[in-house]
Amino acid sequence: MKQILPILTLTTLTAAAFADAGAAAPAAPAAAGLSYNRVGISRSGQDTNLSVSGLLGSSNFLATVETSSGLVGVNAAASNGKNTADSVGFSLGYVFKNVVAGIDATVSVGAGNAGIGSSVGVNLRRSLNEVVSGLEVAIGYKQQETDSQGNSGITNGILPNGKASATTYEIAYNINKQFSVAYAITDFGSDASGLDNAHTVAVRYNY
């Protein structure tokens, strides 16, 4: 239940925020410009990560592979970012297109290596072509189990409760049909009260 409530709340609030914009323009064209077949490189702090995602055939199933860097070991909190390890995560989701007001909703489950546990998440995306051509926004929520030492692929630190959650707010601009740039802020919430928000910039190629 603790996992479901934040997801439902996030979905409801976002749908309400975009309701007026969806009423001003047809909803279907707003979602039509969203690409899910993407290769991206992102930079957050001292970490550079790669991601590849794509729809499976002509279905709405979305497969994603991404690298992540995180602090490891029981002394990670005091390592000043020097004790790091790279891991690769895998996720499979389903894209519900044009759920409401031109918003696409992707629900996904995933897992990673290096002892990182399973995850569940939801990501909401909407094109804002009616505001600025090529502009889009996204809000995502993810909750992931931590390993026996409290390490997680979401946060770069140790969590005492065995779970890590994060909410990411992103704005992106599609330069053309192939390339886009994005800026995101990730809020780690109460699970990691001593952890600063993460700021991420990304460049993506749509294939």
C-alpha positions in Angstrom: 0.0 0.0 0.0 2.9 2.4 0.8 4.1 1.9 -2.8 0.7 2.3 -4.4 -0.4 5.5 -2.7 2.5 7.8 -3.9 1.9 6.5 -7.4 -1.8 7.2 -7.4 -1.3 10.6 -5.8 1.3 11.5 -8.4 -1.0 10.4 -11.3 -4.0 12.3 -10.0 -2.1 15.6 -9.4 -0.4 15.5 -12.7 -3.6 14.8 -14.6 -5.3 17.7 -12.9 -2.4 20.0 -13.7 -2.6 19.3 -17.4 -6.4 19.2 -17.7 -6.8 22.8 -18.8 -4.0 22.5 -21.4 -5.6 19.3 -22.8 -9.0 21.0 -23.1 -7.4 23.8 -25.2 -6.0 21.5 -27.9 -6.7 17.9 -29.1 -5.2 15.4 -26.8 -4.0 12.8 -29.4 -1.6 15.1 -31.3 0.0 16.1 -28.1 1.1 12.5 -27.3 1.9 11.6 -30.9 5.3 13.3 -30.8 6.6 11.3 -27.9 9.5 9.0 -28.8 10.3 5.9 -26.7 13.1 4.5 -28.9 16.0 6.4 -27.5 19.7 6.3 -26.6 20.8 8.8 -24.0 23.9 10.0 -22.1 23.4 11.9 -18.9 25.5 13.7 -16.3 24.6 14.1 -12.7 27.3 15.4 -10.4 30.4 13.3 -11.1 28.5 10.5 -12.6 28.0 9.8 -16.4 25.4 7.3 -17.2 24.1 5.7 -20.4 20.6 4.4 -21.2 18.9 2.6 -24.1 15.1 2.1 -24.4 12.8 0.9 -27.0 9.3 -0.4 -27.7 9.2 -4.2 -28.3 8.0 -4.6 -31.9 4.7 -2.9 -32.5 3.6 -3.3 -28.9 3.5 -0.8 -26.0 5.9 -2.8 -24.0 9.0 -0.7 -23.2 12.4 -2.3 -22.4 15.2 -0.2 -20.9 18.8 -0.8 -20.0 20.8 1.8 -18.1 24.0 2.2 -16.2 24.1 3.9 -12.8 26.8 4.9 -10.4 26.4 4.7 -6.6 28.4 4.7 -3.4 29.0 1.2 -2.0 30.1 -0.3 1.3 29.2 0.4 4.9 31.3 3.6 4.9 29.8 5.0 1.8 28.3 8.0 3.6 31.7 9.1 4.6 33.6 8.3 1.4 33.1 11.7 -0.2 32.0 10.1 -3.4 35.3 8.2 -3.9 34.0 4.8 -3.2 31.8 4.1 -6.2 30.6 1.3 -8.3 28.9 1.1 -11.6 25.9 -1.1 -12.1 23.5 -2.0 -15.0 19.8 -2.0 -14.5 17.1 -3.5 -16.5 13.4 -2.7 -16.6 10.3 -3.6 -18.5 7.3 -1.4 -18.7 4.0 -0.8 -20.4 3.1 2.5 -22.0 -0.5 3.6 -21.6 -0.8 6.2 -24.4 -3.0 9.3 -24.1 -4.4 8.3 -20.7 -5.9 11.7 -20.1 -5.2 15.2 -21.5 -2.5 13.9 -23.8 -0.5 12.3 -21.0 1.3 9.0 -21.6 1.8 6.8 -18.5 4.5 4.1 -18.3 4.3 1.6 -15.4 7.5 -0.5 -15.1 9.3 -3.1 -13.0 13.0 -3.6 -13.0 16.1 -5.1 -11.4 19.8 -4.5 -11.4 23.1 -6.1 -10.5 25.6 -5.4 -7.8 23.1 -6.5 -5.2 20.5 -3.8 -6.1 17.0 -5.1 -5.6 13.8 -5.0 -7.6 12.1 -1.7 -8.4 8.6 -0.4 -9.4 7.9 2.9 -10.9 5.6 5.1 -13.0 6.5 7.9 -15.5 4.1 10.5 -16.9 5.1 12.3 -20.1 3.3 15.0 -22.1 4.2 17.0 -25.1 3.7 20.8 -24.8 3.8 21.5 -28.6 0.9 23.9 -28.1 3.1 26.0 -25.9 6.5 25.6 -27.6 7.1 23.3 -30.5 9.3 20.4 -29.4 8.8 21.0 -25.6 7.8 18.2 -23.3 7.6 17.5 -19.5 7.7 14.3 -17.5 7.2 13.3 -13.8 8.4 10.0 -12.6 8.2 8.1 -9.3 10.4 5.1 -8.5 10.8 2.9 -5.4 13.6 0.3 -5.2 14.7 -2.2 -2.6 18.1 -1.8 -1.2 20.7 -4.6 -0.6 21.8 -5.9 2.8 24.1 -2.9 3.3 21.5 -0.4 2.4 22.8 0.5 -1.0 20.4 1.5 -3.8 20.5 2.3 -7.4 18.4 5.4 -6.8 20.3 7.0 -4.0 24.1 7.3 -3.5 24.1 6.4 0.1 22.9 4.0 2.9 19.2 3.8 3.8 18.2 2.2 7.1 14.7 1.0 6.0 15.7 -1.2 3.1 13.9 0.9 0.5 14.7 4.0 -1.6 12.2 6.2 -3.4 12.7 9.2 -5.7 10.5 11.6 -7.6 12.0 13.1 -10.8 10.8 16.2 -12.6 12.1 16.7 -16.1 11.7 19.2 -18.9 13.0 18.3 -22.4 13.3 20.0 -25.7 13.4 18.2 -29.0 15.8 20.0 -31.3 14.6 17.9 -34.2 13.2 14.4 -34.8 16.5 12.8 -33.8 18.1 14.8 -31.0 16.8 16.2 -27.7 18.2 17.7 -24.5 16.7 17.5 -21.0 17.2 18.8 -17.5 15.8 17.0 -14.5 15.7 17.4 -10.7 15.3 14.2 -8.5 13.9 14.5 -5.0 14.9 11.6 -2.7 12.2 12.6 -0.2 12.2 11.4 3.4 13.9 8.1 2.7 17.2 9.9 2.6 16.7 13.1 4.5 20.4 14.0 4.4 20.8 13.6 0.7 20.7 16.6 -1.6 18.5 16.7 -4.7 20.2 15.4 -7.8 20.4 17.6 -10.9 20.8 15.8 -14.2 21.4 17.0 -17.8 21.0 14.6 -20.7 21.4 14.4 -24.5 19.3 11.8 -26.3 19.1 10.3 -29.8 15.8 9.0 -31.1 16.1 6.0 -33.4 
